[in-house]
Amino acid sequence: KPGELLPPRKELAAQFGVGISTIHEAVKSLDAVGLVESRPGKGTWVRHNALESVINPSIITNRFGPIEAETIYETRLMLEVAMAELAAQKATPQDIEAMWEAFNAAQNVIDDNEEFTRLDWDFHMAIAKAGHNVLIETFYHLSRELLLDLVIDVIKLPNVKKEASEYHRIQAEAIAQHDVEAARQ
């Protein structure tokens, strides 16, 4: 996972039944494409931004071109319901703390549309991570550009931030209580 230290190369070679030189070449290749970072004598870590290195969210817009707001909304609704359900089932105390930190940070800048949007995104990503389903988290990450374009337009409407914040508070409480039905709603 992003940020994790890989096992030593000798251990990887034994695990995969290959020579150390094969592991060395594999790590060099992963480093070249931005997935890992190696420091001699210290080890190799999966980069925190490894997902962006593999699949950039702009791939969606390049592949499909402009997508209607209704389509984006439908997709967002499906992903966020699934994320909330999984988070309510699987969230650890650390996940819940990260979710509340992101929520509170967004509330502290509610008058700044740009900063609120950025921190609101952190709240949604905290929920995605709390579900411990890397595929749903990745899909949500990939749709980021599309979702943020929609949010940036909608956030300017009257009372949207206030209403969204209330829904987020209710959702965060449901996830923290591991109440799947309430989180889904």
C-alpha positions, 0 to 999 in steps of 0.5 A: 500500500502507499507509504509501506516499506517493501520487504528486503530484496533477499526476502522478496527473491525467496518469496517469488523464487527468483534471484536477487538480480531479478528483484533488483531490476524489478525495483529499478523498473518500479522506481522508473515509473514512480511507484516506489522510492529506494534509498540505499541502506534504508529500503524501498517504499511504495510512493504515497502518490503511486496511484497517480503514477499508474493511472492519472484521472485525466485518462477518463476525460481523455478517453470519454471526452466531456461527460454530462453532469447527470452521469457524473452525479449518478456515478458519484452517488453509487460510489459514495454509497458503497464507500459509506457502507464499507467504511461503516463496516470496516473503519478502524479508530484511526480511520474514524479520526482521519475522517473527523479531522478532514471534516473539521478542517473543512468546517474551519474554512467554510467561507473559502470555496477553493479551500473548502472544496479541497478539504471536503475532498479529503473527507471523502477520501478518508471515507474511501480509505476507511472502507479498506477496498482498494478498488473502490478507493481507486475508482473514486480517485480516478473520478476525482477530476470529474467530481471536482469539476462538478463540485466546484460549480455546485459549491457556489450555489446558496446553502450548498456548503452548509447542507453538505456539511450537515449531511457529512456530519450525519454520515461521519457519525453513522460511520463512527458508530458502524451503523451501515444503514445510516451511513448508506442513507 
